Amino acid sequence: MIPPELVEVLARALPVMVFLVAITVVAEISDLAGVFDVAGHAAARVAGRRVLALWLLLAAVAVVVTVFLGLDTTAVLLTPVALTVARQVGATPAPFAVTTLFLANTASLFLPVSNLTNLLAAQRFSQLGVDHAESVALALAPGLAAVLATLVVVGVVHRRQLRGRFVAEAPDRPHDRVLLGVAAGTCLAIGPLFALGGQPWIVSCGAAVVLLAAVWWRARFLLRRIRPPWIMALVVGALLGLVQIGLSQGAAGPLADLLGHGEQAGDLLRVAGIGALGSNLVNNLPAYLALEDAAATSPTRLMALLVGTNVGPVVTPWGSLATLLWLHRMRTAGVCVHLVPLAAQGLAVALLAGSAAVLVLVLAA
């Protein structure tokens, strides 16, 4: 007979693992079809040749991509587009690059599909009697506060590089119009389905099947360039199992004492702060998993933990998988990243965006 603990872990892990693989396929095909490239160059045309306007428009694209396709998609696929567009128009790439990095994390509070931690938390919200619409409503104000605070930090730090106008036009690359249309339509369709509470793994699998069929029909050679994250999915499942074993061996009690109790501003800042600290020490996914039981005594405390594990892990390179992926993309693009100044900016973002999100959560609750 299968142990009940293993059944519980599998029940939680399998939908998350399937979603991770399927949404990555959707994102990669969308990238190959040119969806992100077209969005980035459209932002350059709409910006009226003002660097600040271009930055804000690309930030808006980063928020939308993060919300509906997940933070890793923003870090991996949108970062090269932002760098390319900035270089083509003669703008300094630095503010555009760090914006995609920070927003990949801080804009990941809004929907369950925005971050794997949210997918896991959705199950706990359900156990607490909070349905999809209520959990999304609870995340809305903290998410907006985190995004605005992130833009304030990046805008202040890079204010000189965001001044002025650009002259050059960013040229579009040629794309298969039919495949581009199918990919763009699929992305536009799954967004409302996610927002309305469709099962993420079902919606993403359906979208992946549609896009795979479109690639088979229009550009079969592209199939070799699609790389589903099989290893990452297995790592997620293994982490769930390992954390569950640790909690069953007595770790739950000390962690509950560490997070404390209550729902006042100080209590929620404590929950978020410990979540952010744990995320920057070991990575946000295991940090969330370890602290979930201690925080899931109320919807507000659970949301505060998500603020810590989603918004907070922007200080260390390993705090979030999105940061590691972003660093890899930057190296691939030939951009030298100085980790100490980046960590200083990340600390400012974590403190300001995390605090703003928690305080707004207190007011909204």
N, C-alpha and C positions, 0 to 999 in steps of 0.2 A: 504494500500500500504506500502511496506517495505521501510524505509528511505534509500536514496542513500548511506549515510555514513555506514549503517549497511551492505549493499550489498558489499561495498568496503572492509570492514573489513573481511567479510566472504570469499570473493574472495582471499584475501591474506592469511587468517588463515588456511582454509581447506587443501590446498596442503601441508602446513608445518606440520599440525597436522597428516595428513595421512602418510606423509614421516616419521615423528618421530616414530610413532607406528610400521610401517612396517620395518624400518631399525633396530629398537631395536629387533624385532623378528628375523631378519636375523642374527644379532650379537649374540644373545643368543643361537640360534640353532648352529651357528658356534662354539661357545664356548663349548656347550654340546657335539658336535661332535669331539672336540679335535683340531680344527684348530690352535688356539692360543697356546695350549700346545705343539703341534708338532713344530710350528714356533720357540717358545722359546728354546726348547731343540735342535733344529737344529742349532740355533745360538751358543749354547754352544759347539756343536761338531765342528763347523766351526772356532771357535775362536782360535784354537790352544793352548788352556789352558792359554791364556793371559787374564787377567782381563780387561785391557783396550779394547782389541779387542771384548770381550764379551759385554762390555758396549756399544760400538759403534754399534755393530750388533743389540742389543736389542733396541737401540735408532732408528736405521733405521726401525725396525719393528714397533715401536711406531709411527713414521712419516707416514708410509704406512697405518697403521690402522686408524690413525686420518684423513688422507686425504680422504680415500675411505669409511670408516664406521663411521666417526664422532668422535669428541673429547670425548663424554661420553663413547663410546665403549672402548677407550684406558684407561680411568680412571677406569672403572668398571671391564673390563674383562682382559686387558693386565697387569694391576698392580699386581694381584695375581700370574700371570705366571712369571713375572720378579722377584718377591720376592722368589718364589719357586725355580726357576733356580739358583738364586744367593746363596740361602742357601744350595742347593744340591751340589754345587761345592765349597762351603766354602768361597765365596766372601762376603764382607760386603754389606748388602741389601740397605743401605741408598742411595748411588748414583743412583742405579737402580730405586728405588721408586720415588725419586724426579724428575728423568728424565721423567718417564711416566707422572707425574703430569704436569710438565712445558711444555713438548712437546704436551700434549693433548690440550693445549691452543695455544701455539705459532706456532704449525704446522697446525693450522686450517684455514689458509688464502687461501689455494690453489684452492679449488673447492667449488661450492655452497653447496655440501652435507657435507662438513667438519664441518660446524657450522650452527646453525639455523639462526644466524645473516646473514650469507652469502646467505641463501635461500631467506630471505627477501630482501637483497640488490640486488639479481639477478633481481628482478622485477623492482627496481629503475634503474639499469644499462640499462635494456631494454628500459625504458622510456627516458633515456638519449641518446638513439641510439647506445648503446654498446651491441654487441651480446655476446653469450657465449664464443666464442673463444677469443674475445678481452678482456673480463673481466678476463678470466683465464690468458691470457698473461700479463695483468696489475698486477695481484697478484703474478706472478711467482717470480720476483726478490725480492720484499719485503718478501715473504714467505721464500725464501731460506736464506735471511739475518737474519730473525727472528730465524730460526732453528739453523743456525751456531752460532749466538750470544748466544742462550740458551745453546748449548753444551760447548761453551767457559766458561760461568759462572759456570755451574755444574762441568766441568772438572777442573777448577782452585780451586773451593771450596773443591772438594773431590779428589784432585790430589793424596794424600797419599793412599787413599782407592782404587784407581784405578791402583796402581802399582802391579807388581809381577805376579805370575802365580798361577793357581789352579791345583789341582791334581785329585780330585774326578770327575767322570763322572756323568752327570745328567741323571738319568734313565727315559726312556719314560714310560708313562702310557698306558695300553692297550686301544685301540679304535676300534669301528666297522669300518672296512676299507671302506665298501661301503658308509656308512653315511659320514665318513670323506672325502671321495673322492667327493661326491656330494656337500658337504658344501664348500670344498676348491675350487672346480670348479665354484660354484656359485659366491663366493667372487671374483675369478679371472675374471669372466665374467662381473660382474656389474661395476668393476673398469673402464675399457675402455668405457663402456656405459655412466657412469657419466662424464668421462673426455671429451667425444665427444658431450656432450650436451643433452643426453636423459633426458626426464622429470623425475626428482628425485622420485616423488611419484609413477609414473608408473613403473619405473625400480625396485624400492624397493618393491612394491607390488608384482610384478611378481616373484622376488627372494624369497619373503616370502612364496608365494604359493608353489613354487618348494620345498623349504626346509620343509615346513609343511607336504607336501605329502611324502617326504623322511622319515621324522620322523614317520609318521603314518605307513609307510611300514616297517621300520626297527626297530624302538624302540618306540612303542606307549606310553610306560610308561613315556617317557620324556616330553610328551605334558603338563603334570601337572606342570613341572618346568619352563615353558615359561610364563613370566609375562609381557605382553604388558603395556606400560606406559600410561594407559588411563588418570589418574589424571594429569600427566605432560602435556599431549596434551591439556586437558581442560584449564590448567593454562596458557599455551601459547596463546590459543585463547582469554582467559579473559584479559591477559595483552595487547594484541593488541587492544581490545575494549576499555580498560581503558585509554591507552595512546592516542588513537584517540579522546576520549572524552576530555581529558586534552588539547590536541592541538587545538581542535575546540573551547575551552573556553578561548583562548587567550594566551596559553603558547608558541605558535610558535614564536611570535615576540621576546620576551626576549631571547629565546634559539638561535635564529638567530644572535642576537647582541653578545651573549656570544661566539659563534664560529667564529665570524668575517667573513672576505672575503679574497679572494686572494689564490694563489697557489704557493707562494714562500715557501722556506724551513720553515721559521718561522710560516707562516700561517698554513701549514700542521702539523707541530709539535704542534701547538695550538689545532687544531682539534683532533689529536690523543691523546694529553695529557688530554683534557677535557673528551674525550670518556673513557680513562683509569681511570680517577678520578671518573667519574660517575659510571663506572662498579664496582669499588672497594667499592663504597659507597652503592649502591643499587642492584647490579647484572648487568651483561653485556647485557642481553636481553632487559630489560626495558630501560637501558641507551641508547642502540642503537636505539630503537623505538622512544624515546623522541628526539634524536638528528638527526634522519635521514633526516627530511624535511630541517633542517638548513644546513646539509652537502651536500645534493644531488643537489648542483648547478653545479657540474661537476664530471666526473668519478674519477678524481684524489683526490678530496676532500672526496668523498664517500669512496674510498679505504683507505684514511688516517683515517677516522672514524672506519673502520673495523680493522685497525691496533690497534687502541686504545681499541676497545671493544673485540677483539680476543686475542691479545698479552698481553694487559695490566692487565687484571683482575686475577693476580696471587699473589696478596699481601694479600688480606683478604680472609677468608674461604668462604664467601658468594659471592665473586666477580664473580664466575663462578659456575654453577651447577656441572661441572666436578670436581672442587675442593671439594665440599661437598661429592660427590660420592666417590672420592679418599680417603678422610678422613674416611668415613664409611668402605671402604675396608681395610684400614690400621688397624682400630680398630678390625675388624673381623679377621684379620691375626695375632692379638696380638702384633702389633707394636705400641710403644708409640711415638706419634708425638708431638714435642715441637713447639707450634705455633709461638713464637717470632723468633727463628732462621729460621723457615720456611718462615715467612713473610719477614725477612731480605734478604734471598736468592731470594724470589719472587720479592722484590723491585729491586734488582740488575738485575734480568732477565727482568722485565718490562722496566726499564730505558735503558738498553743496547740493548735488542732485539727490543723494540719499536722504539728507536731512529735510530738504524741501518735500520730497515724496512722503516721508513719514509724517511731517507736520500737517500736510494736506490731508493725509489719511485720517489723522486725529480729528480734523475739522469736519471732514465728510462723514465720518462714522458717528 
